[in-house]
């Protein structure tokens, strides 16, 4: 093998996980494992917001159905936040799929992102209990929006000038990911404005974010 072939092979190796230094690989593995644990705990805590209805002894026949229906708002907020956290976990997984280098700023930004992920169960509980209150709606939408914007910050730091990305990652892929990652926070930000006019309409906007994400995903795969 010539000297130039050897240099080319080494450059290609740095664009794969196998090309990571021992320190970088261990650091990235620990970051990803820790992130997955935070996602798993946050998504599990959501179900604790759904309380089993308390019915007076002997009144099960008349009170069970109304009490069960009273849990619908909590079930709705659970399902919605499950989708939110699940979507952010998938985006986080895709974000780190092409990462080939590690630095401490990446770790700090990732921790900031996880800070908001771990907070999501709290506004979820509020929206389940007080979904008709403007404050609960605004706090929930703001939390989801800020979480998505911080994820975009992580992605920008990783992808800008291919700082931590493999050189084989195209500019088109970077732009497509950026556009998709902005969808959820933008819809939730818009819902905050709408909430001051109509809370029910604002809440209906939230599932719309995932319809748009699915459409963007289908378009990118078709291309």
N, C-alpha and C positions, 0 to 999 in steps of 0.2 A: 504493500500500500504506500502510495506517495505521501509526501508531507501535506499537500493540499487536501488529499482525500481524508487524511487523519483529522485535520482541522474541521472539515465539513462534518464529519461524523460526530465530533465533539460538540459542535454547535447544535446539531440536531438532537443530541442527547439531552442538552439543557432545556429543550422544549417538551420534555416528558417528565412524568413523575420520577422515572428511574434516574433522571439526570439531576435530581435534587441532591444537595449535600445531606449528610446524615443529620445535621442539626436542623436544616430546613424541613426535611421530611418529618422528623419527630415533632417539631413545633407545629406544622400544619395538621398532622394527625391529631395532636392534642387539642388544637383549636376546633377542629371539626367534631371530634368526639364530645367535647364539652358543649359545643353549640347544639348538637343533636340531643344531649341530655336536657338542656334548658327547654328546647322545643317540646320534648316528650313530657316534661313536668308541666309546662304551661298548658299543653293541650289536654292533659289529664285533669288538671285543676278545674277546667271549664265545667265538667259534669257535676262537680260539687255544688255548683250554683243552682242545680235542679233539686229542690227539696221534695221529699215524698209528702203528699197531702196528709194533713192531720184531720181525722174525722172522728166525731163523737161516737162512742160505743153505742151500737144499736141504730145509728143513723146512716149506715153505709148505703142503704138502698136509695135514700133521697139525696145524700150529700156527696156521694162518690163522684158522679159525673161532673157536677159543677166544680168540685175541688180539682179534678183532673184537668178540666178545661182551663182552670186558673193557672196551670203550670205552662200553658202554651207559650206565653211570652218568654219564659226562661228557656224553654226548649228551642224556640226560634233563635234567641241570642246565642245559645250553645252551638247550634248548627252553623250559624253565620260565622262565629269566631273560630269554630273548627276549620271551616273553609279558609278563613283569613290566615290562621297560623299554618295550616297545611300548605297554602299557596306560598307563603313566605319561606317555609322550609324547602319546598321544591326550588324556589328562586335562589335560596342560599346554596343549595346543592349544586345548581347549575353555575352559580357564580364561582364556586371554588373548583369546578371541574377542570378548568384550564389554568389554574394558578400553578406556577412553577418556581416561585420565589416567595420568601417570607420576610417580613420585617415587623418591628414592634408597633409601628403605626397601624398596620393592618390588624394586629391583635387588639389595639385600643379601640379602633373603629368597630370591630366586630363585637366587642364588649358593649359598646354604646348601643348597637343594634339589639343585642340580647336583653339589655336593660328594658327596652320598650316591649319586646316580645313577652318577657316575664310579667310585665304589668298588665297585659291584655285581659287576664281573667277578672281584674277589678272592675273596669268599665263594662265588661260583659255582664257581671252581676248587677251593676246599676241599671243597665238597659233592660235587663230581664225584670227587675222590680219596679223601675220608674221610667219605662219606655216612653211615656207621654210627656215627660218633663224635658224642657229645652236643655237644661244643664247636663242631663245624662246623655242626651243625643249628641250634643256638641263634644263632650268629653270623650265619648266612644269614637266618634268620627275623627277627632283630632288625634287620638292615640293611634288609630290604624294608619292615618295619613302620615304622621311623624315617623312611625315605624318603617313605612315604605320609603319615605324620603331618606332615612338613614341608610337603608339598604342600598338605595341609589348612590349615596355617598361612598359606601364601601365599594360598589361596583366601579364608580368613577375613579377612585384611588387605585384600584387594581388594574383597570384597563387603560387609563390615560397614558398615552405614549408607550403602551404595552409594558408598563412599569413592572407588573408582577405576572403578566400573562405570557403564555407561549407565543413565539413569533408567528406560529402558524395560524393563530386566530385572526380572522379577517376583520377589516374595518366594518364591513356590512353586518357581521355577526354582533359586533360591539354595539352598533347603532340599533339593531333590532332588539337586543336585550335591553338597552336603555329605554327604548320606546315602550316595551312591554312592562318594565319595572315601574315606569311612571304612571301607568294606567290606574292602578288601585288607589294610590295616594291622591291623584288628581280628582277622581270621582268622589272620594270621601271628603276632600277639601270643598268641592262644589256642594256636597250635601250639607255642609255646615251653613253655607249661605242660604240654601233653600230652607233649612230648618227654621229660620227666623220668619219664614212665610207659612210653611206647612211642614209639620213634623212627620206626618204619615208619608208624604211625598219624598221627604229626605231619606226616610228609612227604606222606601222602595228603591231608591237609587243604589243602595249598597250591593244587592245581588247583581245589579247591572254591571258592576266593575268586573265580575268574573265572566260574564257573557262576552264582554269586550276582550278580555284576556284570551278566552278560548278562540274568538274570531281572529285575533292577531296571531295566535299560535298556529291555527289552521292555515292562515295566509303565508306564514313564514315557511311551514313545511311544504306547502304547494310550490313555493318559489324554489 
